[in-house]
């Protein structure tokens, strides 16, 4: 027969007074940052922005897209004055020529913000929204801020030098890890999109939107402006795509092309007034 083991009193005290560290699952950063926690991170990039959009009553947006590399006219003129080598002078002249797009985006965003603020609506309608970076994005946020309107910046974590866009409304500045969640918020809230000259990122966003419209995965009307006819004619030959049978002839008409701030403003306001004004809220 086995003898009964009696624990020493000192051991009992140690067992009963020692407390195990307890961490709630939602406070476990090791789990949240792990592969198994990815679904929660994705969900947070939906729910957290949604809570802020709801809090500040942002019903829908007008999205401005375009290059982060385009300078303001003042910046470009400084480059021209300080340029010394032939290469620097060529770069400065290009920056000065392209700065016209910065000033156009700034002016257009300001005018659209003035218009949207004058709407008789309890919610905030047609709020200017950008990728929150420099260049065309800064220009549009700047124009909206100069019109004393709220505006949105949807930045993304990429391995480039950090840039502070001071014109984005602080409460509506978002920072994403997942590109597809950032793209979701661009598309979901947008009631119109204005695309200025840009590179790979701009082209990616433009063609994704065109594909959603063309395939009718996006059911809402989506007015799309291509601003800068010479640039877009050089970069994308939509007529050639139709001529080679890669898109339908009517698909060429999915975009409105212009070089005029007045024309872009009047066309967008007319489109929104006819197709979106009576249908507030986010949708695809």
Backbone bond lengths (Angstrom), bond angles and torsions (degrees), N, CA, C in turn:
res aa  C-N    CA-C-N  psi(-1)  N-CA   C-N-CA  omega(-1)  CA-C   N-CA-C  phi
1 X - - - 1.471 - - 1.536 108.93 -
2 X 1.386 115.42 129.20 1.458 119.82 -178.16 1.532 111.07 -70.07
3 X 1.334 113.58 141.39 1.457 118.15 178.80 1.532 109.01 -77.93
4 X 1.271 116.87 148.23 1.464 122.82 179.55 1.522 109.52 -81.09
5 X 1.358 115.62 126.93 1.459 120.22 -178.62 1.518 108.82 -91.87
6 X 1.287 114.89 125.55 1.469 120.34 179.26 1.510 109.02 -105.28
7 X 1.361 118.60 115.23 1.467 120.27 -180.00 1.513 111.15 -64.70
8 X 1.311 114.65 146.21 1.451 120.01 177.11 1.534 110.59 -68.98
9 X 1.318 117.02 147.56 1.484 120.27 -179.75 1.524 112.96 -57.63
10 X 1.324 117.02 -36.19 1.462 119.12 179.79 1.511 112.75 -63.61
11 X 1.338 116.40 -37.95 1.473 120.62 178.38 1.524 111.29 -65.95
12 X 1.324 115.87 -39.81 1.470 120.18 179.40 1.529 110.09 -61.24
13 X 1.313 116.28 -42.10 1.466 120.22 -178.94 1.522 110.86 -62.88
14 X 1.348 114.34 -42.50 1.465 116.98 -179.50 1.527 111.70 -65.82
15 X 1.308 118.50 -37.72 1.463 123.23 -178.86 1.527 111.98 -68.69
16 X 1.310 116.66 -35.36 1.468 119.52 -175.52 1.531 112.94 -86.47
17 X 1.344 118.32 -25.15 1.464 119.46 -176.67 1.515 112.81 -94.45
18 X 1.318 117.36 -20.49 1.461 119.71 -179.36 1.532 110.29 -71.92
19 X 1.351 117.86 128.52 1.466 122.11 -178.61 1.516 110.66 -107.65
20 X 1.291 115.79 131.74 1.457 121.44 177.63 1.530 109.58 -81.45
21 X 1.328 116.50 133.93 1.468 120.34 178.00 1.523 109.78 -62.84
22 X 1.321 116.94 130.88 1.451 121.79 -178.04 1.533 109.89 -118.94
23 X 1.311 115.93 129.88 1.465 121.59 179.78 1.519 108.97 -126.22
24 X 1.316 116.03 125.73 1.462 119.50 176.44 1.519 109.32 -69.12
25 X 1.308 116.27 150.18 1.470 120.87 -175.93 1.525 111.70 -57.62
26 X 1.344 116.76 -40.70 1.468 119.16 -177.06 1.525 112.56 -76.63
27 X 1.347 117.56 -5.00 1.455 121.33 174.63 1.528 112.43 -107.18
28 X 1.314 115.84 1.55 1.462 121.41 -178.50 1.532 109.01 -85.46
29 X 1.325 115.72 93.38 1.471 119.16 -175.80 1.521 112.27 -65.59
30 X 1.335 116.51 -29.86 1.459 119.01 176.74 1.519 111.47 -60.41
31 X 1.335 116.03 -42.33 1.468 119.98 177.70 1.524 111.29 -72.09
32 X 1.322 116.97 -45.42 1.459 120.19 -176.13 1.522 112.03 -61.35
33 X 1.328 117.25 -31.94 1.466 120.95 -179.99 1.517 113.19 -92.87
34 X 1.319 116.74 5.84 1.463 120.87 -178.52 1.523 111.27 -89.45
35 X 1.330 114.92 172.96 1.462 119.76 176.62 1.523 110.86 -62.32
36 X 1.345 117.00 -37.80 1.462 120.27 -179.57 1.532 112.25 -67.76
37 X 1.321 117.26 -22.31 1.464 120.17 179.66 1.513 114.18 -91.82
38 X 1.342 117.17 5.06 1.464 120.42 -174.89 1.530 112.64 -59.04
39 X 1.339 117.25 -39.83 1.468 119.78 -178.60 1.525 111.03 -60.17
40 X 1.324 116.78 -36.44 1.462 119.97 178.69 1.530 111.16 -70.28
41 X 1.323 116.20 -37.77 1.471 118.96 178.21 1.525 110.59 -65.14
42 X 1.320 116.74 -41.44 1.464 120.57 177.29 1.524 110.19 -62.56
43 X 1.329 116.04 -46.07 1.462 120.45 -179.20 1.525 110.97 -61.97
44 X 1.329 117.18 -36.16 1.457 119.81 -179.76 1.517 111.51 -66.32
45 X 1.347 117.62 -29.63 1.464 120.17 178.21 1.529 111.57 -78.80
46 X 1.318 116.65 -3.11 1.462 121.29 168.27 1.530 110.52 -98.58
47 X 1.342 116.42 -49.69 1.456 120.31 -171.94 1.526 113.42 -73.32
48 X 1.342 117.98 -40.27 1.462 119.06 -178.01 1.522 112.06 -66.52
49 X 1.342 120.13 -48.31 1.471 118.38 174.37 1.533 112.68 -59.95
50 X 1.329 116.54 -40.53 1.466 119.17 -179.57 1.526 110.96 -59.56
51 X 1.322 116.77 -40.80 1.470 119.04 -179.30 1.519 111.20 -63.21
52 X 1.335 117.48 -37.17 1.466 119.91 179.49 1.520 111.65 -75.07
53 X 1.328 117.14 -39.57 1.470 118.97 176.70 1.529 110.18 -61.23
54 X 1.326 116.95 -39.83 1.462 120.72 177.84 1.525 110.91 -66.33
55 X 1.338 116.45 -43.09 1.467 120.35 -177.95 1.518 111.47 -61.29
56 X 1.329 117.12 -41.45 1.466 120.97 -177.39 1.528 112.33 -95.86
57 X 1.335 116.33 10.84 1.465 123.57 171.41 1.535 112.21 56.31
58 X 1.334 115.42 43.60 1.460 120.44 175.10 1.525 107.61 -86.20
59 X 1.317 115.95 108.47 1.461 120.90 -176.12 1.523 112.02 -81.54
60 X 1.339 116.75 -45.22 1.451 121.22 -177.73 1.522 109.22 -159.98
61 X 1.324 116.54 174.38 1.468 120.18 -171.14 1.529 111.90 -137.84
62 X 1.320 113.81 164.19 1.463 122.88 164.35 1.525 105.97 -114.90
63 X 1.318 116.70 118.59 1.463 121.10 -173.42 1.527 110.09 -94.08
64 X 1.324 115.48 130.57 1.460 122.76 172.90 1.520 108.42 -106.12
65 X 1.333 116.61 128.69 1.461 122.22 177.37 1.520 109.38 -123.86
66 X 1.320 116.41 152.03 1.458 120.29 177.45 1.509 110.94 162.06
67 X 1.302 115.79 176.32 1.459 122.37 -171.54 1.527 113.04 -65.65
68 X 1.340 114.06 141.57 1.464 121.04 172.38 1.529 111.43 -77.78
69 X 1.332 118.00 -9.58 1.462 121.58 -172.76 1.522 114.02 -93.15
70 X 1.321 117.40 -9.35 1.463 120.33 -177.20 1.525 109.97 -77.16
71 X 1.322 115.68 132.48 1.467 122.21 -175.93 1.529 111.33 -96.09
72 X 1.323 114.76 158.81 1.460 119.33 171.18 1.524 109.09 -71.05
73 X 1.328 116.46 162.99 1.467 119.63 -179.77 1.530 110.76 -61.19
74 X 1.328 117.52 -41.84 1.469 120.34 -179.87 1.527 111.01 -61.09
75 X 1.326 115.88 -44.26 1.461 120.23 179.84 1.527 110.76 -64.00
76 X 1.320 116.41 -43.50 1.464 120.71 -179.26 1.533 111.30 -65.03
77 X 1.317 116.86 -39.40 1.472 119.87 177.97 1.527 111.11 -65.37
78 X 1.329 117.16 -35.14 1.470 120.46 174.57 1.518 110.64 -63.91
79 X 1.334 116.47 -39.16 1.460 120.51 178.05 1.528 110.98 -62.76
80 X 1.331 117.00 -41.12 1.463 121.20 179.80 1.528 110.14 -63.41
81 X 1.322 116.42 -43.83 1.465 120.26 -178.19 1.531 112.44 -66.15
82 X 1.325 116.82 -33.61 1.463 119.67 -175.89 1.525 113.59 -94.06
83 X 1.332 118.10 -6.81 1.466 121.31 -177.82 1.524 110.79 -66.22
84 X 1.332 116.68 135.85 1.463 121.80 -179.52 1.525 111.98 -116.97
85 X 1.311 117.14 -55.59 1.462 119.77 -178.37 1.528 110.25 -77.77
86 X 1.334 115.03 164.43 1.468 120.04 177.61 1.523 110.70 -60.53
87 X 1.321 116.11 -39.39 1.463 120.06 179.55 1.527 110.89 -64.03
88 X 1.328 116.66 -43.24 1.459 120.34 177.84 1.526 111.33 -64.41
89 X 1.328 116.92 -38.46 1.463 120.23 179.39 1.525 111.12 -66.02
90 X 1.341 117.15 -41.09 1.465 120.71 178.00 1.527 110.77 -63.69
91 X 1.327 115.02 -42.89 1.462 119.03 179.61 1.522 110.98 -64.90
92 X 1.312 116.58 -39.57 1.462 120.73 -179.58 1.529 111.63 -67.60
93 X 1.339 116.78 -39.66 1.461 119.98 178.72 1.529 110.88 -66.12
94 X 1.322 116.56 -38.04 1.469 120.00 176.22 1.522 110.29 -63.86
95 X 1.336 116.56 -43.55 1.461 120.77 178.59 1.529 111.06 -61.10
96 X 1.342 116.57 -39.76 1.456 120.56 179.87 1.527 110.70 -66.20
97 X 1.325 116.35 -42.41 1.474 120.27 178.96 1.531 110.61 -63.66
98 X 1.328 117.43 -44.21 1.460 120.97 -178.23 1.524 112.77 -74.31
99 X 1.340 117.16 -17.73 1.464 119.59 -179.25 1.529 111.90 -64.32
100 X 1.321 117.21 -18.04 1.470 120.02 176.04 1.523 110.74 -58.87
101 X 1.338 116.94 -32.42 1.464 120.66 179.46 1.535 110.68 -71.43
102 X 1.326 116.55 -36.74 1.472 120.04 176.48 1.527 109.48 -59.59
103 X 1.326 115.82 -48.79 1.463 119.58 -176.88 1.527 111.04 -67.66
104 X 1.333 117.11 -33.11 1.468 120.29 177.55 1.525 110.59 -67.30
105 X 1.326 117.24 -43.92 1.467 120.83 178.97 1.518 110.72 -63.14
106 X 1.307 116.12 -41.22 1.472 121.73 178.85 1.529 110.47 -60.82
107 X 1.336 116.46 -47.71 1.456 121.10 -178.99 1.523 111.70 -65.83
108 X 1.327 116.78 -44.22 1.457 120.87 -177.90 1.529 111.30 -65.04
109 X 1.323 116.86 -41.89 1.459 120.32 179.29 1.525 110.91 -64.16
110 X 1.321 116.59 -38.11 1.457 120.55 178.72 1.526 110.94 -64.61
111 X 1.318 116.52 -45.59 1.466 120.22 -178.78 1.530 111.98 -65.58
112 X 1.325 116.66 -41.52 1.464 120.21 179.13 1.525 111.22 -66.80
113 X 1.332 116.75 -34.11 1.463 120.29 177.89 1.521 110.59 -68.54
114 X 1.333 117.23 -43.25 1.463 120.49 175.86 1.532 109.94 -57.69
115 X 1.322 116.44 -43.76 1.468 120.37 -179.49 1.527 111.15 -63.66
116 X 1.324 117.16 -47.68 1.466 119.97 -176.06 1.524 111.97 -67.49
117 X 1.340 116.72 -33.02 1.466 119.34 178.08 1.525 111.80 -67.61
118 X 1.318 116.33 -23.46 1.460 120.20 -179.60 1.521 113.84 -84.48
119 X 1.328 117.81 -2.54 1.460 120.72 179.75 1.525 110.16 -73.85
120 X 1.319 116.40 143.10 1.461 121.59 179.74 1.518 108.73 -84.33
121 X 1.328 116.03 82.57 1.460 120.33 -174.92 1.525 108.70 -148.32
122 X 1.339 116.24 136.51 1.464 120.35 179.10 1.526 111.38 -70.20
123 X 1.316 116.50 -31.11 1.462 120.46 178.99 1.529 109.57 -86.59
124 X 1.328 116.76 168.42 1.463 121.61 176.24 1.519 107.89 -92.82
125 X 1.307 116.33 116.82 1.448 122.67 -175.16 1.531 110.63 -105.00
126 X 1.326 115.51 145.29 1.468 123.08 170.47 1.533 112.11 52.63
127 X 1.327 115.09 51.30 1.458 122.25 -179.25 1.527 109.40 -77.52
128 X 1.313 117.37 135.59 1.465 120.90 178.75 1.527 109.79 -63.70
129 X 1.319 115.46 131.53 1.464 121.98 -178.22 1.527 109.23 -134.10
130 X 1.344 116.53 135.31 1.459 121.24 178.58 1.530 109.73 -137.05
131 X 1.323 114.86 -178.78 1.457 120.63 174.62 1.511 113.13 -78.96
132 X 1.329 117.76 2.42 1.449 121.79 171.68 1.517 115.97 76.72
133 X 1.325 117.60 6.59 1.453 120.47 -176.72 1.517 112.54 -99.58
134 X 1.338 116.42 -161.16 1.465 121.06 178.41 1.530 111.75 -81.52
135 X 1.323 116.70 -168.89 1.464 121.85 174.96 1.513 112.77 67.98
136 X 1.328 115.67 -134.15 1.468 121.42 -179.35 1.520 111.06 -59.16
137 X 1.326 116.71 -35.97 1.463 119.96 179.68 1.524 110.44 -62.66
138 X 1.318 116.51 -48.45 1.467 120.74 176.81 1.523 110.60 -58.40
139 X 1.321 116.52 -42.75 1.467 120.49 -177.70 1.524 111.53 -59.48
140 X 1.338 117.05 -45.11 1.466 120.35 -178.98 1.523 111.04 -68.37
141 X 1.325 118.09 -44.55 1.467 120.29 176.35 1.523 110.85 -61.05
142 X 1.313 115.99 -38.14 1.467 120.97 179.48 1.521 111.24 -64.13
143 X 1.327 116.13 -45.92 1.462 119.44 178.95 1.513 112.05 -61.16
144 X 1.340 116.72 -42.10 1.466 120.46 178.69 1.515 111.15 -64.94
145 X 1.347 116.58 -41.03 1.461 120.37 179.42 1.526 111.19 -65.86
146 X 1.339 116.42 -38.42 1.467 120.00 178.49 1.527 111.75 -66.32
147 X 1.340 116.16 -24.70 1.464 120.39 174.87 1.525 111.25 -87.87
148 X 1.351 115.47 8.07 1.470 122.38 178.34 1.523 112.08 59.76
149 X 1.333 114.93 42.12 1.454 120.14 176.97 1.518 111.09 -116.73
150 X 1.322 115.98 151.49 1.461 119.55 171.47 1.517 109.10 -64.92
151 X 1.321 116.61 149.64 1.455 120.40 175.19 1.513 109.22 -148.87
152 X 1.319 115.92 161.16 1.465 122.63 -170.06 1.520 110.48 -114.92
153 X 1.336 116.15 141.92 1.460 121.94 173.16 1.512 110.34 -128.76
154 X 1.327 116.91 121.64 1.466 122.16 -179.44 1.534 108.91 -110.49
155 X 1.325 116.76 88.14 1.457 119.61 -177.71 1.531 110.40 -85.74
156 X 1.329 115.03 166.13 1.462 121.91 -178.12 1.521 108.52 -134.60
157 X 1.315 116.47 143.74 1.474 120.41 179.26 1.528 109.21 -81.39
158 X 1.322 116.14 109.50 1.461 122.60 176.89 1.527 108.12 -133.76
159 X 1.336 117.63 156.01 1.465 120.36 -174.77 1.527 113.73 -78.35
160 X 1.331 115.26 63.76 1.466 120.67 174.56 1.516 107.00 -130.55
161 X 1.306 115.68 168.60 1.455 120.62 179.75 1.523 110.54 -59.99
162 X 1.331 115.31 133.25 1.459 120.55 -179.91 1.533 110.18 -61.87
163 X 1.326 115.28 141.62 1.472 120.35 179.30 1.516 108.63 -130.34
164 X 1.300 116.20 132.90 1.458 121.01 178.71 1.523 109.28 -101.06
165 X 1.329 115.95 112.84 1.454 121.46 174.54 1.532 106.98 -91.41
166 X 1.322 117.72 102.65 1.470 120.15 -172.60 1.515 114.14 -74.95
167 X 1.329 117.91 -5.40 1.455 120.44 -174.39 1.522 113.19 -94.29
168 X 1.331 118.12 -11.05 1.462 121.01 177.57 1.525 108.89 -70.81
169 X 1.321 116.84 135.87 1.457 120.58 174.98 1.524 109.33 -59.38
170 X 1.329 116.96 124.38 1.464 121.08 -171.93 1.523 112.43 -55.30
171 X 1.332 116.46 -41.76 1.466 120.40 -176.79 1.523 112.51 -71.76
172 X 1.339 116.86 -13.92 1.465 120.70 -177.95 1.528 111.09 -119.66
173 X 1.343 115.15 30.26 1.463 121.24 174.54 1.521 108.04 -98.85
174 X 1.319 116.85 117.68 1.465 122.45 -176.25 1.525 109.60 -115.62
175 X 1.331 115.34 149.16 1.466 120.57 179.79 1.523 107.96 -130.69
176 X 1.341 116.04 117.62 1.461 121.52 -174.30 1.520 111.85 -107.12
177 X 1.312 114.41 152.59 1.464 121.28 169.66 1.528 110.04 -97.87
178 X 1.330 115.98 -40.81 1.469 120.88 -174.03 1.527 110.40 -94.34
179 X 1.334 115.56 121.59 1.459 120.25 179.63 1.527 111.05 -58.32
180 X 1.335 116.72 -40.49 1.466 118.14 -173.90 1.528 111.83 -69.29
181 X 1.338 117.98 -27.71 1.457 119.15 176.24 1.528 110.43 -74.60
182 X 1.315 116.61 -36.57 1.470 120.02 174.82 1.530 110.04 -62.72
183 X 1.330 116.58 -44.43 1.460 120.21 179.30 1.527 111.13 -64.02
184 X 1.335 115.86 -36.03 1.468 119.29 177.59 1.530 110.25 -57.96
185 X 1.339 117.26 -46.28 1.461 119.36 -176.97 1.521 111.85 -70.53
186 X 1.340 117.65 -31.12 1.465 119.21 172.18 1.525 110.05 -59.03
187 X 1.335 116.10 -50.55 1.469 120.92 -172.76 1.524 112.76 -75.61
188 X 1.323 117.09 -38.60 1.465 121.76 -172.11 1.524 112.19 -66.68
189 X 1.319 117.08 -41.17 1.463 120.52 -177.47 1.530 113.41 -88.62
190 X 1.324 117.21 -20.17 1.466 120.73 -170.36 1.523 112.26 -68.94
191 X 1.337 115.38 137.99 1.458 122.36 170.06 1.525 111.17 -116.05
192 X 1.346 116.39 -6.67 1.464 122.68 173.17 1.521 107.36 -162.73
193 X 1.336 115.71 152.64 1.463 121.51 -179.09 1.520 108.57 -133.89
194 X 1.335 116.28 133.01 1.458 121.94 177.85 1.520 107.39 -119.43
195 X 1.321 116.54 120.58 1.461 121.35 -173.10 1.526 109.57 -113.01
196 X 1.308 115.24 114.28 1.462 122.50 176.44 1.525 109.23 -93.99
197 X 1.332 118.35 168.67 1.461 120.04 179.56 1.526 111.90 -51.60
198 X 1.324 114.93 137.09 1.465 120.20 -179.16 1.508 110.98 -161.81
199 X 1.324 115.52 178.85 1.457 122.21 -176.93 1.514 112.73 -104.10
200 X 1.325 116.08 -141.21 1.465 120.83 -173.86 1.529 112.30 -58.38
201 X 1.335 117.01 -45.06 1.458 119.46 -177.90 1.515 112.11 -62.59
202 X 1.324 116.29 -43.99 1.463 121.02 178.52 1.520 111.14 -63.70
203 X 1.335 116.54 -44.13 1.460 120.61 179.48 1.525 111.28 -63.37
204 X 1.328 116.23 -40.60 1.466 120.83 178.11 1.520 110.70 -59.27
205 X 1.325 116.73 -48.61 1.462 120.52 -178.62 1.521 111.72 -66.95
206 X 1.339 116.96 -39.47 1.462 120.80 179.08 1.521 111.12 -61.88
207 X 1.331 116.74 -50.37 1.462 119.16 -174.85 1.525 112.37 -71.42
208 X 1.328 116.83 -28.96 1.464 117.55 174.95 1.526 110.49 -65.62
209 X 1.335 116.81 -42.51 1.464 119.94 177.55 1.525 111.72 -64.54
210 X 1.338 116.53 -43.84 1.464 119.80 178.50 1.529 111.29 -60.64
211 X 1.319 116.45 -37.94 1.469 119.97 178.94 1.519 110.99 -66.58
212 X 1.331 117.34 -41.27 1.464 120.51 177.72 1.524 111.16 -62.53
213 X 1.330 116.59 -40.11 1.467 119.89 179.16 1.529 110.51 -70.89
214 X 1.322 116.65 -45.98 1.460 120.95 -177.02 1.535 111.89 -61.56
215 X 1.328 116.44 -40.76 1.465 120.84 -177.46 1.527 112.56 -86.47
216 X 1.335 115.90 -0.71 1.469 123.11 -179.58 1.531 112.61 61.13
217 X 1.330 116.40 24.21 1.461 119.87 168.36 1.526 109.58 -71.85
218 X 1.311 116.04 -22.17 1.457 121.53 171.63 1.519 107.04 -103.63
219 X 1.312 116.06 113.00 1.465 119.66 -173.85 1.521 113.00 -87.10
220 X 1.353 118.12 -22.22 1.463 119.85 -178.06 1.528 109.60 -77.61
221 X 1.325 117.83 153.46 1.470 119.51 172.53 1.523 109.61 -62.09
222 X 1.326 116.89 139.32 1.459 120.64 -178.86 1.526 109.65 -134.17
223 X 1.330 117.68 88.28 1.470 119.84 175.05 1.528 109.85 -64.17
224 X 1.334 116.53 127.54 1.458 121.90 -179.89 1.523 108.51 -123.80
225 X 1.317 116.04 124.20 1.469 122.06 177.96 1.517 109.00 -106.60
226 X 1.330 116.25 129.74 1.463 121.69 168.22 1.525 107.15 -100.79
227 X 1.321 115.95 111.18 1.461 120.29 -176.45 1.528 109.34 -97.82
228 X 1.351 115.47 122.08 1.460 120.88 -178.44 1.522 110.86 108.41
229 X 1.324 116.62 78.45 1.467 120.32 -170.57 1.531 112.22 -64.86
230 X 1.334 118.12 -40.38 1.469 119.75 -179.70 1.526 110.95 -62.84
231 X 1.321 116.13 -44.54 1.460 119.88 -179.71 1.523 110.62 -60.80
232 X 1.311 116.59 -51.17 1.462 119.31 -175.11 1.523 111.63 -69.10
233 X 1.332 117.40 -30.00 1.464 119.87 176.17 1.531 110.50 -65.43
234 X 1.328 116.15 -37.73 1.467 120.40 178.69 1.527 112.35 -72.19
235 X 1.326 116.53 -37.81 1.469 120.85 -169.74 1.529 112.39 -86.87
236 X 1.330 117.74 -41.13 1.468 121.41 -177.65 1.520 109.12 -131.99
237 X 1.302 116.60 118.80 1.461 120.97 178.24 1.525 108.81 -97.37
238 X 1.330 115.62 86.70 1.462 120.41 -179.48 1.523 111.24 -63.81
239 X 1.336 116.41 -36.40 1.466 119.36 179.65 1.524 110.82 -63.47
240 X 1.327 117.49 -36.41 1.462 120.75 177.84 1.527 110.79 -66.41
241 X 1.338 117.40 -38.28 1.461 120.30 176.82 1.529 110.70 -59.35
242 X 1.337 115.74 -41.89 1.468 119.48 178.60 1.526 110.77 -70.58
243 X 1.340 116.44 -40.66 1.458 120.42 -178.85 1.527 112.12 -62.12
244 X 1.318 116.65 -35.53 1.465 120.95 178.63 1.522 112.58 -86.55
245 X 1.319 117.14 3.77 1.454 120.63 176.14 1.514 114.84 77.98
246 X 1.325 117.47 15.89 1.459 120.61 -178.35 1.527 112.35 -84.42
247 X 1.319 117.12 -22.89 1.460 122.39 170.75 1.525 106.86 -136.30
248 X 1.315 116.87 163.10 1.457 120.97 177.26 1.527 109.98 -76.92
249 X 1.320 118.06 151.09 1.476 119.73 179.17 1.526 112.97 -54.60
250 X 1.346 116.71 -36.00 1.467 118.72 -179.20 1.526 112.11 -70.78
251 X 1.337 117.98 -19.64 1.463 120.17 178.64 1.532 111.98 -66.96
252 X 1.330 116.32 -23.23 1.470 119.30 177.22 1.525 110.26 -62.83
253 X 1.319 115.55 -28.65 1.460 120.54 -178.50 1.517 114.65 -83.89
254 X 1.314 118.13 7.98 1.465 120.51 178.01 1.525 111.94 -71.83
255 X 1.335 117.08 -12.83 1.464 120.94 -179.81 1.529 109.60 -123.70
256 X 1.329 114.46 149.61 1.465 122.22 174.64 1.518 107.16 -107.12
257 X 1.329 117.88 123.64 1.466 121.46 -175.23 1.531 109.91 -105.64
258 X 1.315 114.80 137.82 1.463 118.80 -178.11 1.523 110.69 -159.69
259 X 1.328 114.50 161.39 1.470 122.39 171.68 1.522 110.87 -118.46
260 X 1.311 116.69 4.10 1.462 121.32 -170.82 1.528 111.48 -112.74
261 X 1.325 116.14 128.29 1.460 120.31 174.55 1.522 110.02 -62.85
262 X 1.336 116.80 -41.37 1.466 120.61 179.42 1.526 110.94 -60.43
263 X 1.330 116.69 -46.38 1.464 120.29 -179.01 1.522 110.79 -65.29
264 X 1.326 117.34 -43.93 1.465 120.70 179.52 1.525 110.51 -61.31
265 X 1.319 116.56 -45.30 1.464 120.87 179.67 1.527 111.09 -60.94
266 X 1.319 116.77 -50.28 1.466 119.96 -176.79 1.528 111.54 -64.59
267 X 1.344 117.10 -39.50 1.462 120.03 -179.16 1.527 111.25 -67.71
268 X 1.329 117.28 -43.53 1.464 121.04 -179.25 1.524 110.68 -65.89
269 X 1.329 117.56 -45.91 1.460 120.64 179.77 1.526 110.37 -60.95
270 X 1.323 117.00 -41.46 1.465 120.04 178.32 1.530 111.11 -63.73
271 X 1.329 116.99 -43.73 1.466 120.83 179.17 1.525 111.52 -63.77
272 X 1.316 117.28 -45.60 1.457 120.66 -178.56 1.528 111.23 -67.87
273 X 1.313 116.58 -39.18 1.466 120.51 179.64 1.520 111.00 -63.39
274 X 1.326 116.55 -38.35 1.467 120.97 -176.89 1.523 112.61 -81.55
275 X 1.334 118.02 -34.42 1.468 120.06 -168.02 1.523 115.98 -117.62
276 X 1.330 118.07 -15.71 1.464 119.09 -172.96 1.517 114.55 -127.98
277 X 1.317 117.59 -21.96 1.463 120.52 -172.94 1.520 111.42 -59.85
278 X 1.334 116.83 -39.22 1.466 120.95 -177.48 1.525 112.21 -86.93
279 X 1.325 117.58 2.07 1.469 121.11 -177.71 1.530 109.68 -127.63
280 X 1.334 117.31 72.26 1.468 119.77 -178.67 1.511 111.89 -71.08
281 X 1.320 115.65 160.23 1.451 120.20 173.46 1.512 113.96 105.06
282 X 1.333 114.49 159.43 1.449 121.55 -179.20 1.525 111.21 -78.00
283 X 1.319 115.59 141.06 1.461 121.15 177.47 1.514 108.40 -166.13
284 X 1.328 116.21 165.56 1.457 121.25 175.28 1.520 109.63 -113.04
